[in-house]
Amino acid sequence: FPVTIHEEVEFEVADEGMISLQTLLSEALSISAKNLEWSDIVEVLTSKPRAILGLDPKSIDVNQIASLCIYNETENWEYNDKSNKSKSQNSNLYGQTLKGKVKAIINNNQLTTI
């Protein structure tokens, strides 16, 4: 990928980023444990952003390409230099043990293991 030099660019051309994306599942599970329904969290993370961006909703149907996140909601993991996928370390969760680990992503017929 080419690196964007300017910090403020249009969403469509911005480089990927967001250090908090790595810890999002763990944080969502923590919120869910505080009486927020898991189905509401999934909706906020999946269909709501698509609606805000004016994109068609996704579904899992026969003969359709699925986008899936495979995770273990009970696995503990250490958020540290070894597990960090970002160039940044500016997270208040850095160095902590978190519960809930993404194992793989399937997107556009490509499997990425974490």
N, C-alpha and C positions, 0 to 999 in steps of 0.2 A: 504494500500500500504506500502511496505517497503520503508524506507527513504534511499536515496543514500547519503553516507557520503562524497564521493569525488565530487568535483565540475566539473571535466572534465571526462565525460563518453561518451560512444557511444550513438548516438541519440536514438537508439531503446530501450535502457535500462534507459534512463534519466527519472527522476521524472517529472511530469507535473509542470509547473510553467510559469512565465511570467506575471508580474503584469500588463503590458500594454494590455494584452488580454481583461481585463475587460473594458477598455476604447476605444478599437479599433473601435467599431461602431461609437461612438461619434466623434472620430478623423477622421474617414473615411468620415462621413457626413460633417464635417468641411472642409475637402479637396475637397469634391464634390461641395460644395458651391462656390469654387474658380475656377470654369470652368473645372474641371476634370470630365469626364463622370462617372456616377455611375456604368455603365456596366464594365468599365475598372477597377474600384476598386474591384468589385465583382470578376472579373477574377483573379486579383492579389491575392485575399484572398482565392480563392477556387481552380481553376484549375491549376494555375501556380505552387503552392507548390506541388501539386500531380505530375505534370510533372517533376519538379526538383528531386523529390524523386523516380521517375520511376514508379509511381502508375498509374493504369488505371483511366481514367476520370470517374466521377460519373454523373449520370443523373437521372431525375425523370421519371420513366416509370411505367406502369401498372405491378403489381405483383413483383415489386422490392422494396427493403428496401431503404427508402430515409433518407438522413441526411439534416435536415432543421434548420434554425435559424428564430425564430419568433420575430419580433421587432416592436417597435413604433418609427418611425423616428422623431416625433415631441415632444415626452415626455421629460421633463426636470427631472434630478435627481441629487442629491447631492452625490458626491464621498467622502465618509467619513468612519469613523470607523464602522458604521452600515451597509453600502452597500459594503464595501470592503470584497472580498472573499479570499484575499491573506493573508499570515502571515506577509508580508512586507508592508511597507507604503512608499517606496521610489519612489514616482511618483510626477512629477511636477504638475499633475492635482489634487492631493489630496486636499480636502477642497473646490473644485470648483463645480459649478453647470454646468452640461454637458447636451447637447441635443442629444437625440437618446438613447433609452433603449432597451436592449435585454430582452425579456419577457420569452422565453423558447427555449430550444434546443431539437430537436428530433434526436437521433443518435442510430443506431443499435436497433431500436424498443423500445427505452427507452426515456421517456419524462422527462426533467429536467427543472423545472421552476426556474426562477431567481428572 
